[in-house]
Amino acid sequence: MTRFGYLVPEFPGQTHSFFWRELKALTELGYQPEPVSTRRPKQPGTIPPWAQDRLPEIHYLVPPGLAEIRSTATTALPGLRHPGTLAAASGLLPRPTTDMVRPRDVLRTAGLFWAGAALARHARTRGWSHIHVHSCAQAAQAALFAHMLSGITYSLTLHGPLSDYGPNQQQKWLNAKFSVVITERLLAETLPQLDGFMPTDVSVAPMGVELSDFTRATPYVPWGGAGPARLFCCARLNPSKGHKELLTAVRLISETGIEVQLTIAGEDDAGGKGYRATLENFIRELDLTQKVRLLGAVPEDRIKEELEKAHIFTLASHQEPLGVAIMEAMAMEVPVVATSAGGVPDLITTGHSGTLVDPGNPSSLAKAILHHLHNPSHSTATGQRARKALEEKFDVTKSARIVAARL
């Protein structure tokens, strides 16, 4: 059985359910992926309830245990004997003469070098053959250092625009054994930026859902014109997710005379002490306190429960790499009204498997939701087509098989 490292930064977070599913799928394929992370989430309150029991399975590189410091230092020593190679791998050199190396860059790189040594040490201890990294940011830099120090191979999955993942992308990609990009659209955007530095093996594999877990217990029933129209959104509370635009759309729908109820699952990045307060104030300003519920981070069973009850799933993101929460709604045959941000058009064909509107336009969002509410047969058919589209392209086993075949 092939044993390898599965590196996700600050794991587990509230948006990390896909990684648990892929770990499970890889295990079912006969492999032995072992989760490892850079550090625990900065805010313990953001660790979702469904992940609490899984924490003992994860090895954290930082901070190191006392027993690990000496062996990690021994692993790091060969790199310190070759400072030129180390500097080249770090991305600090070469630089234009006008772009000076800042002290904080050196400190950050030193920390990542230590994390890379810790990763190489742990890989050797556990007998890993490879490390797969679900990030192209600092976790990828740590994997590059681990590769430089020990020779262990690594691979990358790109989940969003390359510009979101910081410096030294050329070296991170050039030294990777293979890479995975979650959409064709994202790959097309990335190729010109990494011309000449891509690994020879690059695959497209979308994130997916475990369809057997997201199957309705009862048939979908659209809104019939009486009682509350139930809208559901699942997204962390962050300005990028467009919650203010969604709340404004709910206000517009309410003004048409429809009794509307919006439920939002997800928490802010400060465990409920950050952007949540901003949204609560905005809800009061719009006089929606009786129409909106903020659930916080909830387990998968609660998400499925809300999807069973929902008439429409809606997400107003300004930028969305692909959207696992959208996939979950599609799997449950709930019609989706979302924005055409990022990779969502690769997931939804508007007018067929869902409805997409431009980001930042509450009026268009409200209009699209109202169209579904007033056309129940269209809503039902849309949900059924969405489930079929997922079955064809977005099962979690697809990405797992692509990774497994390259180990």
C-alpha positions in Angstrom: 0.0 0.0 0.0 1.5 3.4 -1.1 1.8 5.7 1.8 2.2 9.4 1.1 1.7 12.8 2.7 -1.4 14.9 2.0 -0.6 18.5 2.9 -3.3 21.1 3.4 -2.5 24.5 5.1 -4.2 25.3 8.4 -6.2 22.1 8.2 -9.1 21.6 8.9 -11.1 24.7 8.2 -14.8 25.1 7.6 -14.4 25.0 3.8 -12.2 21.8 3.9 -14.9 19.1 3.6 -13.7 18.2 0.1 -10.3 17.2 1.4 -11.8 14.7 3.9 -13.8 13.3 1.0 -10.7 13.0 -1.3 -8.7 11.4 1.6 -11.5 8.8 1.9 -11.7 8.2 -1.8 -7.9 7.7 -2.0 -8.0 5.2 0.9 -10.8 3.3 -0.9 -8.6 3.1 -4.0 -6.0 1.2 -1.9 -3.6 4.1 -1.0 -2.6 5.4 2.4 -2.7 9.2 2.4 -1.7 10.7 5.8 -2.9 14.3 6.5 -0.3 16.9 7.4 -0.7 20.6 7.8 1.5 23.7 8.3 -0.2 24.7 11.5 -3.5 24.5 13.3 -6.2 27.0 12.2 -5.4 30.4 13.6 -8.8 30.7 15.2 -9.8 27.4 17.0 -13.4 28.5 16.6 -13.2 28.0 12.9 -12.6 24.3 13.2 -15.9 22.8 12.1 -17.7 20.4 14.4 -17.4 17.6 11.9 -13.6 17.8 12.1 -13.1 17.8 15.8 -12.8 14.0 16.1 -10.4 13.8 13.2 -7.7 16.2 14.7 -5.5 13.4 16.1 -5.0 12.1 12.5 -3.3 15.3 11.4 0.4 16.0 11.9 1.3 19.7 12.3 4.7 21.0 11.2 4.6 24.2 13.3 5.2 24.6 16.2 7.5 21.6 16.5 7.4 19.3 19.5 10.5 19.3 21.7 11.4 15.8 20.6 11.3 16.9 16.9 13.6 19.9 17.1 16.9 18.1 17.1 16.0 15.7 14.2 14.5 18.6 12.2 17.7 20.6 12.7 19.8 17.7 11.5 17.6 17.4 8.4 18.0 21.2 7.7 21.8 21.2 8.0 22.6 20.1 4.4 20.6 23.0 3.1 22.6 25.4 5.2 25.8 24.1 3.7 24.7 25.3 0.3 23.3 28.8 0.7 23.3 29.6 -3.0 21.0 26.6 -3.8 18.9 27.5 -0.8 18.5 31.2 -1.9 17.6 30.1 -5.4 14.9 27.7 -4.2 13.5 30.3 -1.8 12.8 32.8 -4.5 14.8 35.5 -2.7 17.4 35.5 -5.5 17.9 36.6 -8.2 16.0 39.9 -8.0 16.2 43.2 -9.8 18.5 45.6 -8.1 15.6 47.9 -7.5 13.7 45.2 -5.6 15.6 44.8 -2.3 15.2 41.7 -0.1 13.3 42.9 3.0 14.1 41.5 6.4 10.6 40.2 6.8 11.0 38.2 3.6 14.1 36.6 5.0 12.3 35.8 8.3 9.3 34.3 6.4 11.6 32.2 4.2 13.6 31.0 7.3 10.3 29.8 8.9 9.3 28.0 5.7 12.7 26.4 5.4 12.3 25.1 9.0 8.8 23.8 8.0 10.3 22.2 4.9 12.9 20.4 7.1 10.2 19.3 9.5 8.2 18.0 6.5 11.2 16.1 5.1 11.9 14.6 8.6 8.3 13.5 9.1 8.1 12.1 5.6 11.2 10.0 6.3 9.9 8.8 9.7 6.5 7.8 8.2 8.0 6.2 5.1 6.2 8.4 2.6 6.9 8.0 -1.1 5.5 11.4 -2.1 3.7 14.6 -0.8 0.6 16.0 -2.5 0.0 19.7 -1.6 -3.4 21.3 -1.9 -2.0 24.8 -2.2 0.4 26.8 -4.2 1.3 29.3 -1.5 3.5 28.8 1.6 2.7 25.1 2.0 4.1 24.6 -1.6 7.2 26.4 -0.6 7.7 24.1 2.4 7.3 21.1 0.1 9.9 22.6 -2.3 12.4 22.9 0.6 11.6 19.3 1.7 12.3 18.1 -1.8 15.6 20.1 -1.9 16.7 18.6 1.5 15.6 15.0 1.0 14.7 14.4 -2.6 11.1 13.4 -1.8 8.8 14.3 -4.7 5.8 16.5 -4.4 2.8 17.7 -6.5 0.5 20.6 -6.4 -3.2 21.3 -6.8 -4.1 24.8 -7.9 -7.5 26.0 -6.6 -7.7 29.6 -7.7 -5.9 32.4 -9.6 -2.1 32.0 -9.4 -1.8 35.6 -8.2 -3.5 34.6 -5.0 -0.7 32.3 -4.0 2.3 34.6 -3.5 5.9 34.5 -4.8 8.2 32.0 -6.3 5.6 30.2 -8.4 8.1 29.3 -11.1 10.3 27.3 -8.8 7.4 25.7 -7.0 5.9 24.4 -10.3 9.2 23.6 -12.1 10.3 21.2 -9.3 6.9 19.5 -8.9 6.5 15.9 -10.1 3.0 16.7 -11.4 0.3 19.3 -10.9 -3.5 19.3 -10.9 -5.7 22.4 -11.8 -9.3 22.3 -10.9 -10.8 23.8 -14.1 -9.9 24.1 -17.8 -10.6 27.9 -17.5 -8.0 28.2 -14.7 -5.5 26.1 -16.5 -5.8 28.4 -19.6 -5.2 31.5 -17.4 -2.2 29.9 -15.7 -0.3 28.5 -18.7 1.0 31.9 -20.0 2.1 32.9 -16.5 4.2 29.7 -16.1 5.4 29.3 -19.6 8.5 27.1 -19.5 8.1 26.3 -15.8 5.1 23.8 -15.9 5.8 20.2 -14.9 5.4 17.9 -17.9 2.4 16.2 -16.3 -0.5 18.6 -15.8 -4.1 17.4 -15.3 -7.5 19.0 -14.9 -9.5 17.5 -12.1 -12.4 19.5 -10.5 -13.2 19.2 -6.8 -16.2 17.0 -6.3 -18.7 15.6 -3.9 -19.4 12.1 -2.7 -22.7 11.6 -4.5 -23.7 8.7 -2.3 -23.7 11.0 0.7 -25.6 13.8 -1.0 -28.7 12.0 -2.1 -32.2 13.2 -1.2 -34.2 11.3 1.4 -37.4 12.8 0.0 -38.3 14.2 -3.4 -37.6 17.9 -4.0 -40.7 20.1 -3.7 -40.6 23.6 -5.2 -42.2 26.6 -3.6 -45.9 26.5 -4.2 -46.8 30.1 -3.6 -47.9 29.7 0.0 -45.8 29.8 3.2 -42.2 30.9 3.3 -39.9 30.6 0.3 -36.8 29.0 1.8 -33.4 30.1 0.5 -30.2 28.4 1.7 -26.6 29.6 1.4 -23.5 27.8 2.6 -20.3 29.9 2.6 -17.9 31.3 5.1 -18.7 34.8 6.3 -16.3 36.8 4.3 -16.8 39.9 2.0 -15.7 37.9 -1.0 -18.7 35.6 -0.7 -21.2 38.5 -1.5 -23.4 38.1 1.5 -24.3 41.8 1.5 -25.5 41.5 -2.1 -27.5 38.4 -1.2 -29.1 40.1 1.8 -30.0 43.1 -0.4 -31.6 40.7 -2.9 -33.6 39.1 -0.1 -34.9 42.5 0.9 -35.9 43.1 -2.7 -37.8 39.8 -2.8 -39.5 40.6 0.4 -40.7 43.9 -1.0 -42.6 42.0 -3.7 -44.8 40.5 -0.9 -43.3 37.0 -0.8 -42.6 35.6 2.6 -38.9 34.7 2.3 -36.6 33.0 4.7 -32.8 32.9 4.2 -30.6 30.5 6.1 -26.8 30.9 5.9 -24.4 28.2 7.1 -20.8 29.3 7.6 -18.7 31.3 10.0 -16.2 34.1 9.7 -12.5 33.7 9.8 -12.3 34.8 13.4 -14.6 32.2 14.8 -17.6 34.5 15.0 -15.8 37.6 16.3 -15.1 39.2 12.9 -17.2 39.8 9.8 -20.2 38.2 11.4 -20.8 41.3 13.4 -20.8 43.4 10.2 -23.4 41.2 8.6 -25.6 41.2 11.7 -25.6 45.0 11.6 -26.4 44.9 7.9 -29.3 42.5 8.6 -30.7 44.9 11.1 -30.3 47.9 8.8 -32.3 46.1 6.1 -35.0 45.0 8.7 -34.4 41.3 8.0 -33.9 40.0 11.5 -37.0 37.9 11.2 -36.1 36.6 7.8 -32.4 35.6 8.0 -30.7 33.0 10.2 -26.9 32.7 10.6 -26.1 29.2 11.6 -22.3 29.4 11.9 -20.2 26.5 11.1 -22.3 23.3 11.1 -21.7 19.6 10.4 -22.4 18.0 7.1 -25.6 16.4 8.3 -27.0 19.8 9.1 -26.2 21.1 5.7 -28.0 18.1 4.1 -30.9 18.8 6.4 -31.1 22.4 5.2 -30.8 21.4 1.6 -33.7 18.9 2.0 -35.9 21.8 3.1 -34.6 24.5 0.7 -36.5 25.7 -2.3 -33.4 27.4 -3.8 -29.7 27.4 -3.0 -28.1 30.8 -3.7 -24.5 32.1 -3.5 -23.4 35.7 -4.5 -19.6 35.3 -4.5 -17.4 37.9 -6.1 -14.8 35.2 -6.7 -15.3 31.4 -6.5 -12.7 28.9 -7.7 -15.4 26.3 -8.4 -17.8 25.9 -5.4 -18.1 22.7 -3.4 -21.2 24.1 -1.6 -22.8 24.6 -5.0 -22.0 21.0 -5.9 -23.6 19.8 -2.7 -26.8 21.7 -3.6 -26.8 20.3 -7.2 -26.3 16.8 -5.8 -29.4 17.3 -3.7 -31.4 18.5 -6.7 -31.9 21.9 -5.3 -32.0 24.6 -8.1 -29.0 26.9 -7.8 -28.9 30.7 -8.4 -25.4 31.9 -8.2 -23.0 34.4 -9.7 -20.8 33.7 -12.7 -17.7 34.4 -10.6 -14.4 32.4 -11.2 -14.9 28.8 -12.2 -18.7 28.5 -11.5 -19.6 28.6 -15.2 -17.5 25.4 -15.6 -19.9 23.9 -13.1 -23.3 25.4 -14.1 -24.8 25.9 -17.6 -27.1 28.8 -17.0 -30.7 28.0 -18.0 -30.0 24.3 -17.9 -28.4 23.1 -14.6 -28.8 26.4 -12.7 -29.0 30.1 -13.2 -26.0 32.5 -13.1 -26.0 36.3 -12.8 -23.2 38.9 -12.8 -21.4 39.4 -9.4 -22.3 42.5 -7.4 -25.8 42.9 -8.8 -28.5 42.2 -6.1 -31.3 43.2 -8.5 -30.3 40.5 -11.0 -29.9 38.0 -8.2 -33.4 38.8 -6.8 -34.9 38.6 -10.3 -33.4 35.2 -11.0 -34.5 33.8 -7.6 -38.1 35.1 -8.2 -38.1 33.4 -11.7 -37.5 30.1 -10.0 -40.0 30.7 -7.3 -42.7 31.5 -9.8 -41.9 28.6 -12.1 -41.9 25.5 -10.0 -41.7 23.0 -12.8 -38.6 24.8 -14.1 -37.1 24.6 -10.6 -37.7 20.9 -10.4 -36.3 20.1 -13.8 -33.2 22.3 -13.2 -32.4 20.4 -10.0 -32.7 17.1 -11.8 -30.4 18.2 -14.6 -27.9 19.5 -12.1 -27.7 16.2 -10.3 -27.1 14.4 -13.7 -24.3 16.9 -14.6 -22.5 16.2 -11.3 -22.8 12.4 -11.9 -21.0 12.9 -15.2 -18.2 15.2 -14.3 -17.9 16.1 -10.6 -17.7 12.9 -8.5 -14.9 13.2 -5.9 -13.4 9.9 -7.1 -12.2 11.6 -10.3 -9.7 13.8 -8.6 -8.6 11.0 -6.3 -8.0 8.7 -9.3 -5.9 11.3 -11.1 -3.7 11.9 -8.0 -3.4 8.1 -7.4 -2.4 7.3 -10.9 0.6 9.6 -10.7 2.1 8.5 -7.3 
